[in-house]
Amino acid sequence: MTGITHRFRRIYEKWKQDTLSQSDFRPSVSILKLSFMAIFVGIAAALVAWLLYRMIGLVTHLAFAGQWSFDFTAPSAFGAPAWVIVLAPIVGGLIIGLMARFGTERIRGHGIPEALEAILFRQSKMLLKVAILKPLSAAIAIGTGGPFGAEGPIIMTGGAVGSLFGQTFYLTSIERRTLLVAGACAGMAATFATPISATLLAVELLLFELRPRSTIPVAIACFVAAALRPLLIGPGPLFPLAVQFHPQLGELGMAAVCGVLAGLFATLLSAMIYKTEDLFHKLPVHWMWWPAIGALAVGIGGLLEPKALGVGYGVIDELLTGKIIGMAIVVFMIAKSLMWIIYLASGTSGGILAPLLALGAGLGGLEALFFPGADPLLWPLLGMSALMAGVMRMPFMPILFALELTHNASALPALLVACTAAYGVSVFLMKRSILTEKIARRGFDIFREYSVDRLEHMAVKDVMTTEMLTIPGDTLVREAARSYFGTDQKYRAYPVTDVDGHLLNMLDRNEMARMLQAEEAGTACLADLLGKDPVVAFPGESCKSVAIRAAVEKLDRIPVVDADGRRLLGMVTRYDLLKPYTHYHREERVRERFFRNGNHNGK
């Protein structure tokens, strides 16, 4: 039986060596399992989005009209008296503070930083009470007039659902992360009917990798959630825009200016939020009371500009279609931004995407008054997407987001220019974004640049050492101890081979000491006492996979063998495995010139 097991193991190792080690990707059976599970995560996320919409509608009707209704209606539509507009957010803030204090503090904030923290530092494990209390607290905050979007809480709640679903099965942390991100992005897809940009949100922000094992399940969950949206929430794009744009070269140049202004605005908003949060920390009261204090700004702002209350989807649509212009935009932007900054900094529960859409569209509406040339409706669309690109520091998701929100592809070139410019300005001016600053303040650093690992580029055969000192397996134990582990010991471990050059195992000082204590040590040879299951590497394996193996097994050297007969080919050390980074260092630091005086001296 043991012989059959070893035979099948060698067949598998050869297949892995010949197929997976040489392929562009590293597929595994877990993709199929996670893809199937992602279907149920997408369904659950769509139901969460529907439930949160209904809860927001109910709280809004109860707070501003005293009615029992689940219709999704803006607070400004009720014409509530002034005392209601001021008091409703404060009551909502008090309830949220109590929920955070006696429920879980993780419901505070807009949700995405909490999802990132769970992904990177908590093994993608989220609590059941987060999945329950986060949508409830968000419904109370938004329904009582909070100037937030529902998407942040839905992203966090969908992520919690995916994480909890994954925790009911035997999964790795990476597999749980995939389901968490699938739930989070499916929640966004169900909220906005934007499955493609929701998948890009995963790629640009949440996954921290671009691999089939994660992108395929996430895309499936987003598709399922978006497919269910017409049945649960309603069909069609959220902000349909029928006008066709034909930006010329001059307008594309102005789109870059629009992006730069959006990047500057994004930097200002981000700084103001955390400066305001610092002021809240100086208050001589427990943080439980902060949301109620911040809600006072919401009530006052709602008196001055009722349209700034709530999610504001109707206002965004009016800005995109040019129904709000001039000073009305200025008043709205001042009220919305101050309400949003103060209330979000207080630690309440709510999302950032809808406010960014509204403020960005308002910025574009103001630019339309001064920018010459193109259709005035182009600038609110560009401002909306560019501000999102600047605040969230994602260049491509906002472009597709605008396309899916409006079903208008005619502005894509201008969107690319504006979003890229805003992203560039934001990256240069801001050390961290709204999404990562909170995590950094908790002691966790996130580096959002990532590329293909150089250790994946190079195979073991390119870095291994073929000149090595081996010990014959028929060497007597005591003779081996004297010859190889005396005062002139050269290596920490030696490969032991048979007469045909096949690896038997590695021999180090600890193993040598164990063998010397055996009763038969005086007459036995190494082959008689060595174990039979050495840790090995294969020539075609990537340096990364072998480096991981060396770290897990706590080894300094690993023998390299062929997959067929375990014939020893060489040795690879920890230093050898890091050699690809010397090439990376050269590519990053060494500047060369190949054209000189009309001559090309490159190869």
N, C-alpha and C positions, 0 to 999 in steps of 0.2 A: 504493500500500500504506500509505503514511504517513497519507493522508487517511482510509482505512478505520480505521486504528488510533486516530486522534484521535476519529473518530465513535463508535467503541465505548467509548472512554474517557469521552466526554461522557455517553453513555447510562448507563454504570455510575455515574458521579458523580451524575447526576440521580436514579437509583434509590436510591443511598445517601442522598442529600439528602432525598428525599421519603419514604423508608421507614425506614431505620435511624436517621437523625438525629431522627425524630419518635416513635420507639417507646419503650416502657418499658424494653426490654432491648436489648443489642447482640449479637444472635446471629451466629454465624459457622459456616462449614463445619467448622471444627476440632472443634466439639462432636461431630459424627458420628464423626470419626476417633478422638477420645479416648474416646468411649463404647465403640467397638468394641475399642480397646486395653484399656480397663478390664476387659473380660470376662476377658482372659488374666491381667491383674494380680490380679483377684479369685481366680481359680483358683490362681495361684501363692501368694497369701497364705494361702489355706486349706491348701495343702500344707505351707507353712512352719509354720503352727500345729500341724498334725498331727505333723509331724516333731519339733517342739520338745516336744510332749507326750510322744512316744515316748522322746526323748532324756532328758528329766527322769525318766521312769519307769525307764529303764535305769540312769542314774547313781544314783538312789535305791536300787534293789535291789543294785547293786554295793557302794555305800558302807555300807549298814546291814544287809545280809543276805548279801552275798557271792554273790548269785544273778544269773543272766542272764535278765532279764525286762523287758518293755517296759510292763507294766501301771502305770497312774498310781496310785501308792499313797503315803499319808502316811508320813513317816519314823517317826512315833510308833507305827505299826501293827506294827513289827518287834520291839519290845522289845529293842533293841540294848543291849549292855553300856555302862557309863558311859564307858569309854575310847574307844569308837567314837563316841559322841555328841559327845565333846569333840574328838577327833582329826579326824573326817571334815570338818567345816567348815574347819579349819585347812589341811588338805591341799588342799581345794578353793580356798581363798583363795590359797595359794601358786601353784597352777596358773594361776589367773586373773591374778595379778600378772605372771607370766611371759608369758602371752598378750598382756597389754596392753603390756608393755615391748618385746617382740620382734615382736609382730604389729601391733596398732594401738591407740593410746591411746583411740580413740573407742568402744571396747567398755565403757569404764568408765561407771558411772552407770545410770540406769533407762531411758534411751532417748529419752524424749520431748524433753528439752532438746536432745539431739543432732539429732533430727529437725527441731526448730524452727530450730536454727542453720543446718542445710543448706538449709532452705526460704528463710530470710531473707537469709543472708549468703554462701551458697556456690552460688548459682544452681541449687539443688535437685540437686546432683551428690553422690552417695555412692559409696563405693568397694566393689569386689567383696569385699575381705577383711573389710569390715564385715558384709556379708550372710552370710559364712561364720563368722566368729569370734564375732559377737554372740550368735546362738542357742546356739553351742557353749559359750561362757563362761556364759551364763545357765543352761543345763542343768546345768553343773557347780556353779554357785553354789546353785541351788535344790535340785538333787538331793543335795547334801551337807548339806542342812539349812538353807540360807539362807532367812530369813523373808520371801520375796518372792513376787510374782506373776509369771506367765509373760507377761502381756499387754504390759508395757513393752518387753521385748526383742522380742516378736512385732511390736509396732507399729514399732519401729525397723527390724527385719529386713524386714518387709513394705514399709516405706518404701524401704529400700535396693533391694529387688527391683523396685519400681515405678520408682525412679530409674534403675537399670541398664537396665531394659527401655526406658525413654524415651531413654537415651543411645545406644541402637543405631539410633535414627532421627533424622532432621533435625527437631528440635523447638525451640521457643522455651523460654526459662527458665520462663515461666508454664505452658506445656504440660507440661514436666517436673515442675513443682511439683504439677500436678493428678494426675499418675500416681504421684508419691511419696506424696501424701496418700491417694490411692485405695488404694495398697498398705498403708499404715500402718493406715488405718481398717478395711480389709477383714480385716487380721490380728486386730484387736479383735473384729470381727463374728464371725469364725470361732472365736475363743477363748471368747466368752461367749454366742454365739447372740443377739447384740443389734445387728442391722443398722441400726435407726433411731437408737439412741443413738450408734452408731459414726459415722453420717453427721453427727449433731449435734456430735460431737467435732471433726469437720472444720470445721464452720461456726463453732463457738464458740472454737476454739483454733488450728487448723492452717492454714486457708486464707487468713485475713486478707482475705476478701472473700465476698460472697454473690452469685454470678453463675451463670447456667446453664452457662457453659463449664466450671465446676469442680464445682458441686454435682451435676450430672447424671452425669458419669463416676464420681464418688466413690460416689454412691448405687448405681449399677450394680455397681461392684466389691464393695460391702458386701452387696448382695443375693446376688450369685453366691457369695461366701464363706460366707454364712449358709446358703444352699441346699445347699452341699456338706458343711456341718458334720455333719448326721446320718449321712452316709455315712462320714465320716472319724473323727469323735470320738464322736458319740452324739447321739440325739434329745432333745427336751424342754428345758424351762428348766433352768438350772443350779441354782437354789434354788427349787423349786416351793413355793408358799405358798397353801394352799387356803382358809384362814380369810377371812371377809368382815369388813371393818372398816366401821363407821358412825360416823365422828368427828362429834361435835356441836360447838357453838360453843366450849364450854369446852375440849374436847380440841384444837381448832384453836389456841386461845390457848396451851395447853401445848406445842403443836408449835412455836410461835414461840420459846418458851423452849428447847426442844430444839435448835432451829437456832442460837440465840445461844450455847449451851454448845458446840455442835459448831464454831462459828466460833472461839470462844476456844481450844478444843482444837487446831483446825487451826493457829492462830497459834503455839501452844506447840510443836507438832510441827515446824513449818517452821523456827522459830528454833533449836530444839535440833539439828536436822540440820546446819545450817550452822555453828553454834557448835562442834559436834563435829568437823566438817570442818576448821575453823580449828585445833583442837587437833592433828589429824593432821598439818597442815602444819608444826607446830612440832617434830615428832619428828625426831631426828637420823639418820633412815634414809631411803633412797630410797622413793618412793611405790609402787614395785613390791611392797614388803613390807607395805604398809598393809592390804590385804585379809586377809592371814593374821593380822595383829594384831587386826583387827576381828572376825575369825571366832572368836577366843577368847571374845568375849562371846556369840556364838551357841551355842558349846558349853556354856558355863556356864548360859545361859538355858535351853537344851534339857534340861539335867539337872534344873533346877527345875520346868520346865513343858514336857514333850515335845510337847504340842499346839501350841506356838508355833513348832515347826520346820516348814519347808517352806511350800508355798503356803497351806495352811489352808482349802481349800474345805469340808472336812468340818466344821471348827469354825464357819465362817460359817453353815452350814446348821443346826448345833445351836443357835447363838445366835439365829437367826431363828425357830426353832421352840420356843424356851424350854427346851431341854434342858440348858443351862448357866445357872446362876443364882448370885446371892450372891457369896461370897468367891472362888468358882472363876473368876468373871469378872474380879475384881480381880487375882488372881494372873496370869491369862492376859494381861490388858492390860499390866501392868507388864513382864512378861517379853517379850511381843511387841514393845511399843513400844521398849524399850531395845535389844533385839536388832536390830530394824529400823533404828533411828536410827544405832547405832554401825557396823553392817556397811555400810549404804548410804553413810554419811559416809566410810568407808574407801576408796571408789572401786571397789567390786566391781560385778558386773553383776546387775541384777534389777529387777523392776517395782514400782510403788507402788500400783496399784489394789487388788489383793487384800489387802495389809496395811491399806489404808484401809477396805475393806469390813469386815474383821474388827474393827479397832479401833472403827469407828463403830457396828457392831452391838453390840459390848461396851459402849460408852457408853450406847446405848439400852437395853440390858439392865439396866444400873444405874439408869437413870432410871425404868424400869418399877417398881422397888421403891418409888419415892417419888411418882411422878406418879399422881394419882387418876383414876378414871373409865374411860377407854378400855381396850380389850383390851390386856393386857401385851405381846402380840406386835407391837403397832403400833410401839412405841418402838425396838426394834432395827432395824426397817426404816427408820424416819425417821432414826435416828442414822447408819446406814450411808450413806444418800444425802446427808445434810446435811454429814457430814464430808468427803465427796468434793467437794461443792460449795464448801466452805470452803477446802480445800487447793488444789484445781485452779482455783478461782475461775471456775466455770462454773455458772450457775443452772439451766439447763434440761436439759442432758445427764444429770445424775444422776437427775432425775425419771423420764425415759423409761428410763434404765438400770435403775432399780428395777422398773419395770413389766415390762420384757423379761426380767429375771433371775428374777422370781417368777411372771409371768403373772397378777398380781393388780392390778387397777385400782381397787379400792375405797378405797385410801389416797391417791389422787392429790391431793385437796384439801389434806390434811395434808402431803404431800410438797412441794407447792408452797410452803406456808407455811414449812416447816422449811428447805428448800434456799435460799429467798430470804433468810431471816434469816441463815443461815450465810454466804451469799455477801456480804451487806451488812456483817456484822461483819468478815469477812476483808478486804474491800476497804478498810475504814476503818483497820484495825489493821496490815495488812501492806503494806509498800512494794512487795515483789515476792513471788512465790509460789515453791514448790519447783520449778516448771517453768521459771521465768525467772531466778531468782537465779544459777544456775550460768552462764547465758549472760551476764548482767550482769557477773559476775566475770571473764569473758573479754574484757570491753571492749565488749560489744554491748548497746545499750539497746533494749528492746521496749516499745512503747506498744500496749496491747491494746484500747483503746477505738477503735471505728471507726464511721463513719456515711457516708451518701451525700455525696460531694464536692459542695460548693456550686458548683463550676465546672461540674458536670453539670446543675445546675438551670437555668442561664441560657444562652440561645443567643447567638451572636455578634451577631445583629441587635439585641439589647437593649443592647449595650455599644459597638458600633462608632461611629465618627465619620463623618458623611456630608459634612461640610464639609472639603474637602481641596484641596490644590494639585496639579494634574496638569500634565504636560508633553506637548504634542502630539507625536505620533510623527514628523511631518514637519519638526520643528525640526532645524536643522543642528547637527552635533556640537559644533563650536566655539562656536556661539551658546549652546547649552545649558550648556556649561562656564562661560561668562562670566556667564550670567544666574542660574544656580541653584547653582553651586558656588564662588562667589567668597567674599569676606570676609563677606558678609551671608547666607550659607547658613542656611536656616531648619530644614531637616529632614535627617536622615541619608540618607534615600532618598525618591525620588519615583515615583509611578506614571506610566507612559507609556501614552497611549491613542491610538487611531486617531480618525478624524473622527466615527465613530459611537459613541464612548465605550467601545469594547471595550478591555480591558486587553491591552497588548502585553508588558510586563514591568515590573519595578522597576529603577530606576536609582540607584545609590549612587556615592560618590566613587571606589571601587576600579574599578567597572565603567566609570566615566567616564574614568579614567586609561588603562584598557586600550583603550578606543575611540579616544582621542586619539593613541595610538601606531600606529594602523592607517594604512596608506598612503593610503587614501581618506578620511581624517578631514577633510580640508579641504573636500570637496564632498558627503560623505554626510550623510544625515539619521539620526536615532536609529533609526527603524524598520528601516533597512538593516543595522545592526550589532548590534542587541539580540538576545539569545537568545530562544527561542520557548517556553520551558517554565517560567513563573513559579510560585512557591509561592503558593497562594491559599487562601482560606477561603470557605465558603459561609454564607449568613445563618442557616440552620437548624442549623448545627453547634453542638455544645456548646463552651463556653469551654474546657473541659478538653482536648478533642481538639485544638483550635487552639493552646492553650498548649504542649502536648506537641510539636506541629509546630514552633512557634517555637523551643523549646529545642533540638530536634534540628538544625534548620537554622541555629541561632544568629542569629535575626532579631529586630529590635526592632519592626518593623511588618510587617503582612501585609495585602495588599489583599483586599477582600471582593467577590466577583463572583457573578452568578447562574449557575446550573448549565446554562442553555440556551445562551446566546450569549457568555458571559464578559464581559458588560457590567459595568463597574466600578460598585459600589454604595457603597463606603465603605472606610475603613481601620480596622484594629484594632491597638492597641499592646499592649505587655506590661502597661502599667498598666491599660488597658481590660479585659484578660483577668482581672485580679485584682479588679475591681469587685464581683463577687458576695460577696467576703469582707467588704466593708463592711456588707452586709446581715446577714451572719453575726455580725459584731461587734455590731451593733445588737441582734439577737435575744438574744445572750448577755449583754450588759451593761446595756441600757436597761430599767429597770423602769417600768411604767406602770400606772395605775389608771383603770378606765373606769366603775366604779360609785361614785358619790359622792352622799351625802345622798338616796338613793333614785332618783337620776337616772343614766341611762346615756348617756355621751358618746362611746362608741365608734362606729365606722362599720360 
